Amino acid sequence: MTVLVVFDIEAVPDFEAARRLLAQPDSTPDAEIRRMLGERYSRDGEEPTTAFLKVPIYRIVSIAALNAKREVGGGPWTVTQIGSRSVGEKTEAEVLLGFVKALPVDGRGTGPILVTFGGNGFDLPLLRYRAFALGVPVPGLHGGGHRDYWHRFGQDHVDLCDVLSGYGASAKPSLAEMAALGNIPVKIGGVDGSQVEAYVAAGRLTEVADYCLTDVLATYCVFLRYEMVRGDLTPAHLDGHGAETCGAATSVVRVSEVTASRPASAAVSIR
């Protein structure tokens, strides 16, 4: 049995760490800290108040994951679990540790294959930086499951953005672009990554968790189509009418569109 975990993280600036970095007092407003960070890290023409920062400056607000399995020798994947957690329900450390501890391990002690979209540049290093910041052990990410998730060109972590672009040989695609190519629902509910900071500031963490989950489902569908292109799956496995793989996941995404106002954790379960 081979197990797969597709995951995605939503994050916002860590203003406490930023105050230390910028030598600012605790009384400095978050908005001022965000402006100063933007001026430090923004590229030419970028708006400082919304500029993307270096990964170590972010903290986790939500992690969503999808578990799937298939028999040794190939064949279709079967989704076994999907869900998301946010700092609206638990502390950041609990969200991080809950994700790592829930990574399935088979009878030989082998952990899952991880799948992300852009995870080499953001999601994986963010897990390591936040474990460092919070002082929590995450051996499951560091060889504890007999997997090397940090080898960029290995098979234990598949970063679809990296792989599909030939590791940067061509311009890297966005998840939205790959979803458009494959006719896969994405960015359901009108939320995108540029809005996450504002949503978190407004306390709309349930919507952030839902958005994170829909990105995981879209990533899973992109992964399945990539496997079909490689010859590891047949086109029949991607048929939305009766298939257990991409068709099933697409159906879940469409259900999420209807229930977007409901907490993601009410419908699905990850510990």
C-alpha atoms as one frame of an Amber mdcrd trajectory, in Angstrom:
protein
   0.000   0.000   0.000   1.287   3.447  -0.967  -0.053   6.476   0.913  -0.164
  10.028  -0.393  -0.693  13.259   1.544  -1.496  16.408  -0.445  -1.259  19.521
   1.695  -1.295  23.305   1.600  -0.613  26.037   4.154  -2.019  29.531   4.541
   0.157  31.978   6.443   0.406  35.619   7.514   3.322  37.724   8.771   4.611
  36.965  12.264   4.550  40.479  13.702   6.156  39.460  16.995   9.221  38.091
  15.202   9.166  41.074  12.848   9.310  43.523  15.759  12.428  41.780  17.026
  13.939  41.776  13.536  13.189  45.472  13.022  14.110  46.435  16.616  10.674
  47.924  17.181   8.841  48.174  20.514   5.760  46.079  21.250   3.659  49.227
  20.989   4.348  49.617  17.256   1.052  48.901  15.431   0.831  45.837  13.193
   0.030  48.040  10.197   3.266  49.978  10.677   5.265  46.760  11.060   3.677
  45.415   7.853   4.654  48.601   6.005   8.219  48.377   7.257   8.465  44.725
   6.256   7.155  45.576   2.812   9.760  48.293   2.377  12.455  45.830   3.408
  11.395  42.980   1.107   9.345  44.420  -1.764  10.628  44.266  -5.303  10.581
  47.205  -7.720   7.012  48.285  -8.362   5.528  46.158  -5.556   3.154  47.730
  -3.052   4.983  47.517   0.318   1.842  46.911   2.375   1.037  43.733   0.440
   4.505  42.638  -0.745   5.412  38.973  -0.371   7.966  38.491   2.378  10.670
  35.905   3.044   9.305  32.593   4.305  10.785  32.865   7.839   8.693  35.984
   8.486   5.393  34.103   8.173   3.395  32.130  10.726   0.879  29.368  10.002
  -2.837  30.121  10.192  -4.237  27.031   8.435  -3.102  23.642   7.139  -5.300
  21.520   4.895  -4.543  17.957   3.840  -5.908  15.116   1.732  -4.867  11.503
   2.319  -5.143   8.930  -0.444  -3.925   5.360  -0.894  -3.447   2.811  -3.634
  -2.294  -0.772  -3.847   1.314  -1.683  -4.523   1.801  -1.955  -8.278  -0.271
   1.064  -9.225  -3.872   1.701 -10.136  -6.260   4.426  -8.988  -5.884   6.392
  -5.792  -8.650   6.276  -3.187  -9.223   9.305  -0.985  -9.359   8.261   2.672
  -9.401  11.562   4.540  -9.599  15.296   3.904  -9.702  18.233   6.244  -8.275
  21.499   7.476  -7.391  23.105  10.768  -6.781  26.744  11.614  -5.566  28.875
  14.492  -9.216  29.758  15.062  -9.600  26.287  16.602  -6.129  25.515  17.982
  -2.807  27.191  18.677  -0.291  27.393  15.855   1.866  24.754  17.558  -1.138
  22.419  17.835  -2.000  22.920  14.160   1.598  22.190  13.135   2.063  19.181
  15.415  -1.388  17.843  14.587  -0.508  17.786  10.895   2.876  16.126  11.388
   1.632  13.557  13.906  -1.285  12.639  11.622   1.040  11.729   8.727   0.249
   8.031   8.178   2.955   5.388   8.584   2.667   1.885   7.128   3.600  -1.406
   8.789   7.236  -0.918   7.831   7.357   2.508   9.447   7.393   4.312   6.105
   5.622   7.646   5.925   3.572   9.022   3.034   4.614  10.641  -0.200   3.949
  14.382   0.134   2.447  16.387  -2.730   2.306  20.178  -2.909   2.077  22.970
  -5.434   5.025  25.246  -4.733   5.877  23.427  -1.518   9.641  23.394  -2.063
   9.718  27.176  -1.962   7.153  27.827   0.750   5.129  25.129   2.526   7.903
  22.708   3.504  10.433  25.321   4.648   7.643  27.126   6.531   6.972  23.953
   8.539  10.639  23.804   9.486  10.910  27.507  10.329   7.778  27.412  12.478
   8.923  24.289  14.311  12.155  26.187  15.013  10.277  29.311  16.161   7.855
  27.397  18.367  10.440  24.965  19.714   8.549  21.815  18.746  10.082  18.541
  17.467   8.927  17.293  14.062  10.928  14.082  13.462   8.277  12.881  11.000
   9.549  15.513   8.567  13.215  14.700   9.159  13.629  11.048   8.290  11.330
   9.717  11.012   9.198   8.008   8.373  12.151   6.830   6.260  11.410   9.572
   3.728  13.646  12.413   2.553  11.208  15.259   2.021  13.994  17.803   1.623
  15.591  16.344  -1.529  14.287  18.664  -4.225  14.685  16.118  -7.037  13.574
  13.070  -5.057  10.327  11.088  -5.107   9.272  11.475  -1.470   7.991  15.014
  -1.963   6.458  15.942  -5.300   6.244  19.702  -5.832   4.044  19.889  -8.913
   5.041  23.483  -9.676   8.706  22.459  -9.733   8.165  19.229 -11.658   5.833
  20.608 -14.322   8.165  23.527 -15.071  11.220  21.275 -15.325  12.497  22.733
 -12.042  12.426  26.230 -13.457  13.552  25.407 -16.993  10.344  27.115 -18.113
   8.404  29.795 -16.290   6.706  28.241 -13.269   2.919  27.917 -13.622   0.396
  28.884 -10.990  -2.114  26.423  -9.586  -4.871  28.464 -11.240  -3.165  28.106
 -14.644  -2.800  24.337 -14.324  -6.383  24.044 -13.109  -7.564  26.009 -16.154
  -5.657  23.646 -18.458  -7.279  20.615 -16.800 -10.770  22.141 -16.347 -10.405
  21.739 -12.575 -12.413  23.935 -10.159 -10.139  26.266  -8.196 -10.366  29.459
  -6.109 -13.963  28.638  -5.268 -15.848  31.343  -3.383 -13.767  34.137  -4.885
 -10.967  33.946  -2.289  -7.326  33.963  -3.352  -4.009  34.136  -1.583  -3.787
  37.926  -1.789  -6.816  38.198   0.509  -5.627  35.886   3.285  -3.996  38.589
   5.420  -7.147  40.716   5.343  -9.380  37.736   6.110  -7.234  36.732   9.088
  -7.165  40.310  10.403 -10.973  40.338  10.179 -11.236  37.044  12.069 -12.548
  35.155   9.022 -10.454  32.079   9.749 -13.161  29.592   8.734 -13.148  31.018
   5.214  -9.355  30.854   5.101  -9.484  27.180   6.134 -12.096  26.472   3.445
  -9.986  28.233   0.824  -6.923  26.249   1.903  -8.890  23.017   1.545 -10.112
  23.802  -1.963  -6.526  24.480  -3.044  -5.559  21.042  -1.701  -8.330  19.400
  -3.708  -7.287  21.248  -6.861  -3.666  20.214  -6.264  -4.769  16.594  -5.928
  -6.589  16.763  -9.260  -3.538  18.315 -10.941  -1.404  15.517  -9.487  -3.729
  12.857 -10.908  -3.651  14.418 -14.364   0.146  14.592 -14.128   0.185  10.868
 -13.287  -2.014  10.193 -16.316   0.419  12.103 -18.555   3.269  10.005 -17.137
   1.324   6.818 -17.832   0.839   5.905 -14.176  -2.946   6.311 -14.472  -5.285
   5.670 -17.387  -7.541   8.413 -18.766 -10.498   6.416 -17.443  -9.309   7.113
 -13.907  -9.835  10.828 -14.556 -13.415  10.452 -15.803 -15.712  12.398 -13.494
 -18.470   9.821 -14.038 -17.752   6.897 -11.756 -13.994   7.210 -11.182 -12.694
   7.069  -7.631  -9.888   9.511  -8.193 -10.001  12.954  -9.819 -13.712  12.788
 -10.503 -14.394  12.105  -6.846 -12.142  14.910  -5.685 -13.736  17.332  -8.154
 -17.132  16.434  -6.738 -15.875  17.296  -3.268 -14.703  20.682  -4.511 -18.149
  21.358  -5.948 -19.771  20.362  -2.666 -17.433  22.810  -0.917 -18.769  25.561
  -3.165 -22.241  24.940  -1.786 -21.121  24.711   1.845 -18.391  27.336   1.842
 -19.891  29.107   4.862 -19.638  25.944   6.988 -16.398  25.309   8.915 -14.243
  22.902   6.917 -13.578  20.889  10.052 -17.292  20.181  10.471 -17.389  18.167
   7.275 -13.987  16.490   7.289 -11.480  15.206   9.789  -7.741  15.513  10.273
  -6.236  15.393  13.733
